Structures are given as structure tokens and as C-alpha cells.
């Protein structure tokens, strides 16, 4: 079966009706909490982190569902919208706590001195809390914070986090020196504001924090002992069937789905580096309208992640 129904490579323009996307590629993005299938042991790890008010450090290969965990927890425990801090080698603790546009404020002050802008000098216009800073605001219920791919960070960042995670508070130096005691500061990715007094932010409910790691580096013992740690296991045939059934409207025991699931599970058992969404992708294409099932297509969508 071929799928020359859409793009054909002949240069002719056709206004084809494109197929519906898979559920996980529908936009605006919908939370995947209802479809997430927690592996054995994860529920206990989450409850331990909630009970102990400790961050949950989840390790595992790319595509194993690490960053989806917090979506389900936030939904089930009614923790509100998930805050996200995606780590890169340039990420700093200060950026996660708050952002201050010093140059923008200086420019605005110059404009006022020159009579171009007749507004007042309001430092709040140039301050914004970061994702971690927003999570540490006083609240009735804990906020949910995802710190994604912490192993991509600068070597010092995990250690820099320790004091904030232990104390649950931080200061904004620009506000501690400010003439006005109370300043309304914007939340991360929101127009909502909270009043910060004397430059200090202190949580009343420690946030539920999930840190994810692809196991690309080791962490200091002092950092590890402050986390509840969980490693995502490799799913077997039974777990993969549950995942397929949760995400796709197909019978996981039917052909060729069952064959694809069993072959995928065997490759995982042989330590091939694959992500579960690759299995979902190939099943969606193979079983969907206008799909196809060829060896070259399977090889394309199930290519090992440790290959260039």
C-alpha cells in the first residue's frame, strides 16, 4: 500500500484535504494527562515527593514520558497550570527566579528626563518573576513546576538550586534597595501580579517540582539527597499495549499493531535507543486513513536515536 495521496513530488498543485493529526500533535496543545500511563513504581514516587515536599528527579531516555508526569499530577491534585523551566547550558538560577530589564529602565528614565515620556518611574514595569520564582509565591495550594533536562545545565546550577529548594524563599536585590516597600510584580508568562514586600518572596506551600534528566551526567550527592529519585523503566509488551490503547483508537492485539509492539519491545530489551512516541507515530501512519505499511516507512519512523 502506498500513500501518494498528498505530496506526490510531481510539482503539480492540488488542494488536497489533509488528514487529521494524531492526538498528541493537535494545536492548540491539549494536556496529555488523561492518556499518560504511569509505569510501575511512579505513583509511589510521586506520593513520596508530595508527602515529603521534595522535588521528584525523574531519569530516563528521551521520549519516555518524563515531562508528561507533571501534567497528570497537576490535573489530579488541582495544582493549576504547570510552570516550565527548560534548561540549557546558559540557564541561571537568577533567570529562573526573576528577570530585571535594567537597560530598559535606564532608557525609560532618560526619556523622562528629556521630557519625552511623562510617566512615573515604576520599577515594576521592568520586573518579571521567572518560573521558579512564580512557583515560590505564597499560595493556598502548591504550584506545579517542571524543570526540564536539568542534566543540560552548567555544572554549578544544581548546587546553586540547593539553598532555594531548602529554604523555599529568595530575595530580589533590586527591590530590597527600592524606596517603595511593596511592588506588584508580574508572574511568569502571565499578566497576573503579586505584591512583593521588602524584596522577599517566600512560599507558604512548597511547589510540586519535577526535574527530568536524560542521564547524561552525574549530580552532587548533596543535590541527590534532597530529591526523591525515580528511573523510568523500559516498557515491555504489556505496558506498550496499554500505552497504544490509551493514545490511539486501535486494538493493540490486531495486526499489524501487535507485530509492531512486539518488535519494538524486543528492540528496547536489546538496549536499542528508541522513544515510545516513535511507536505511536508508526502505528498512527500505518493504521490511519491514507496510511501505508512498507519496510522503508518502518525504518524511517523507527530509526534508533543513537544514530546520526
C-alpha positions in Angstrom: 0.0 0.0 0.0 1.5 3.4 -1.0 0.5 6.8 0.1 0.9 9.1 -2.9 -2.4 10.8 -2.0 -0.9 14.0 -0.6 2.6 15.2 -1.6 3.5 13.4 -4.9 6.7 15.1 -5.9 5.5 16.0 -9.4 5.3 19.8 -9.0 1.5 19.9 -9.6 -0.6 22.0 -7.2 -3.6 20.2 -5.6 -5.7 21.4 -2.7 -5.9 18.0 -1.0 -7.9 17.6 2.2 -5.2 16.7 4.7 -5.8 14.0 7.3 -6.5 14.8 11.0 -3.3 14.9 13.1 -2.6 12.4 15.8 -3.9 13.4 19.2 -0.5 14.4 20.5 0.1 16.8 17.6 -3.2 18.8 17.8 -2.9 22.5 18.4 -3.6 24.5 20.5 -1.8 21.9 22.6 -4.0 19.8 24.9 -2.8 18.4 28.2 -1.9 14.7 27.8 -2.8 13.9 31.4 -5.7 11.7 30.5 -3.6 9.4 28.3 -0.5 9.2 30.4 0.1 5.6 31.7 2.4 5.7 34.8 4.9 2.8 34.9 5.2 0.6 38.0 6.6 2.5 41.0 5.9 6.0 39.7 2.7 6.6 41.7 4.6 5.7 44.9 7.5 8.1 44.0 5.1 10.9 43.3 3.2 10.4 46.5 6.5 10.3 48.4 7.6 13.6 46.8 4.2 15.2 47.7 4.3 14.0 51.3 7.9 15.0 51.9 7.7 18.3 50.0 10.8 17.3 48.0 11.5 17.6 44.2 11.0 14.5 42.1 14.0 13.8 39.9 12.9 11.5 37.0 15.6 9.9 34.9 15.3 8.0 31.6 15.8 8.1 27.9 14.3 10.8 25.7 10.7 10.2 24.9 10.0 8.0 27.9 7.3 10.4 29.2 9.3 12.1 31.9 7.9 15.6 31.3 4.3 14.3 31.0 4.2 13.1 34.6 3.7 16.6 36.0 0.7 17.2 33.7 -1.2 14.3 35.2 -0.2 15.2 38.8 -1.2 18.9 38.4 -4.5 17.8 37.0 -5.3 15.2 39.6 -4.2 17.4 42.5 -5.7 20.6 41.1 -2.4 22.5 41.2 -3.2 24.8 38.3 -1.3 25.5 35.1 2.2 23.9 35.0 5.1 26.3 35.1 8.0 25.2 32.9 11.7 25.9 33.0 13.6 24.4 30.1 17.2 24.1 31.0 20.1 24.9 28.6 23.8 25.3 29.3 23.2 29.1 29.6 20.4 28.8 32.2 21.0 30.6 35.5 19.3 30.4 38.9 18.6 34.2 38.7 16.7 33.9 35.4 14.5 31.2 37.0 13.8 33.4 40.0 13.2 36.7 38.3 14.1 38.9 35.3 15.0 42.6 35.6 15.4 44.7 32.5 18.0 47.2 33.9 18.8 48.7 30.5 15.1 49.2 29.7 14.6 51.1 32.9 17.7 53.3 32.3 16.4 54.1 28.9 12.9 55.0 30.3 14.5 57.2 32.9 16.5 59.1 30.2 13.3 59.6 28.2 11.6 61.1 31.3 14.5 63.4 32.0 14.3 64.6 28.4 10.6 65.2 28.7 9.6 62.7 26.0 7.9 60.4 28.5 5.8 62.0 31.3 5.1 58.7 33.2 6.4 57.9 36.6 9.4 55.8 37.3 7.9 52.4 38.1 10.4 49.5 38.6 7.5 47.0 38.3 7.4 47.6 34.6 10.8 46.1 34.2 10.5 43.2 36.6 9.0 39.7 36.0 9.2 36.6 38.1 10.7 33.5 36.4 9.1 30.1 36.5 10.8 29.1 39.8 10.1 32.5 41.3 6.4 32.3 40.4 6.2 28.7 41.9 7.6 30.1 45.2 4.9 32.8 45.6 2.6 32.4 48.6 -0.4 30.3 47.6 -3.2 28.3 49.0 -2.2 25.2 47.1 1.3 24.2 45.8 2.1 25.2 42.2 3.5 22.6 39.8 6.9 23.3 38.2 8.7 21.3 35.6 12.5 21.8 35.5 13.2 20.0 32.2 16.5 18.4 31.3 18.5 19.5 34.4 21.4 17.5 33.1 21.9 20.0 30.3 22.7 22.7 32.8 26.0 24.3 33.8 27.9 22.2 36.3 27.1 24.6 39.1 23.4 25.1 38.6 22.2 22.0 40.7 24.3 23.2 43.6 23.0 26.8 43.2 19.5 25.4 43.5 20.1 23.8 46.9 19.6 26.8 49.1 16.4 28.0 47.3 14.9 24.5 47.4 15.7 24.1 51.1 14.5 27.5 52.3 11.6 28.0 49.8 12.4 31.7 49.5 14.6 34.2 47.8 15.3 37.9 47.6 15.1 40.4 44.7 18.0 42.7 45.4 16.7 45.4 43.2 13.6 45.6 45.4 15.4 45.4 48.7 17.1 48.6 47.8 14.0 50.2 46.3 12.3 53.2 48.0 8.9 51.6 47.8 8.3 48.7 50.2 5.6 46.9 48.2 5.8 46.3 44.5 3.4 44.3 42.3 5.5 42.0 40.2 4.2 40.1 37.1 4.1 36.3 37.2 5.9 34.1 34.6 4.1 34.0 31.3 1.0 35.8 32.8 -0.4 39.3 33.2 -1.3 38.4 36.8 0.8 40.1 39.5 1.6 39.6 43.2 2.8 42.1 45.7 6.4 41.5 46.9 7.2 43.2 50.2 10.7 44.3 51.0 12.0 42.4 48.0 11.4 39.0 49.6 9.4 36.1 48.1 8.7 33.2 50.5 6.4 30.2 49.7 3.6 29.1 52.0 3.1 25.8 50.2 6.3 24.3 48.7 5.7 23.7 45.0 5.5 20.2 43.4 8.6 20.1 41.3 9.6 17.5 38.7 13.1 17.6 37.4 13.9 15.5 34.4 17.2 14.1 33.3 18.4 12.1 30.3 21.2 10.5 32.4 23.8 12.5 30.5 25.7 13.4 33.7 26.0 12.8 37.4 24.8 15.1 40.2 26.4 16.0 43.5 25.3 13.8 46.5 24.0 16.9 48.3 21.6 17.6 45.4 20.5 14.0 45.1 19.7 13.5 48.8 17.2 16.4 48.6 15.3 14.7 45.8 13.0 11.7 45.5 14.6 9.8 42.6 12.8 7.6 40.0 14.1 6.0 36.9 11.6 5.4 34.1 11.8 1.6 33.3 11.8 0.2 29.8 8.2 -0.7 28.9 7.5 -4.3 28.0 4.8 -5.7 25.6 2.0 -5.3 28.2 2.9 -1.7 29.1 3.3 -0.8 25.4 -0.1 -2.2 24.6 -1.7 -0.1 27.4 0.0 3.0 26.0 -1.1 2.3 22.4 -4.7 1.7 23.6 -4.7 5.0 25.6 -3.4 7.1 22.7 -4.9 5.6 19.6 -8.3 4.2 18.6 -6.8 0.8 17.6 -6.9 -2.7 19.0 -3.3 -3.4 20.3 -3.8 -7.1 19.6 -4.7 -6.6 16.0 -2.3 -6.9 13.1 0.0 -5.2 12.2 -0.2 -3.3 15.6 0.7 -6.4 17.7 3.6 -7.2 15.5 4.9 -3.6 15.7 4.5 -3.6 19.5 6.3 -6.9 20.0 9.2 -5.9 17.7 9.5 -2.5 19.4 9.6 -4.2 22.9 12.3 -6.5 21.7 14.5 -3.7 20.4 14.1 -1.9 23.8 15.1 -5.1 25.5 18.2 -5.3 23.3 19.2 -1.8 24.5 18.3 0.0 21.3 17.6 3.7 22.0 14.0 4.4 21.0 11.2 6.6 22.2 7.7 5.4 22.8 6.3 8.2 20.6 8.1 6.6 17.6 6.0 3.5 18.1 2.8 5.6 18.3 3.9 7.5 15.2 4.3 4.4 13.0 1.1 2.8 14.3 -0.8 6.0 13.5 0.6 6.2 10.0 0.2 2.5 9.3 -3.4 2.3 10.6 -4.7 5.8 9.7 -6.5 6.9 6.6 -4.3 7.1 3.6 -1.5 5.4 5.5 0.9 2.9 4.2 2.9 0.0 5.6 6.3 -0.6 3.9 9.6 -1.6 5.3 11.2 1.7 4.3 8.5 3.6 6.2 9.0 1.5 9.3 12.8 2.0 9.1 12.2 5.8 8.7 9.9 6.2 11.7 11.7 3.6 14.0 15.2 4.8 13.4 17.4 4.4 16.5 18.0 7.6 18.4 21.7 6.8 18.9 22.4 7.0 15.2 23.4 10.3 13.5 
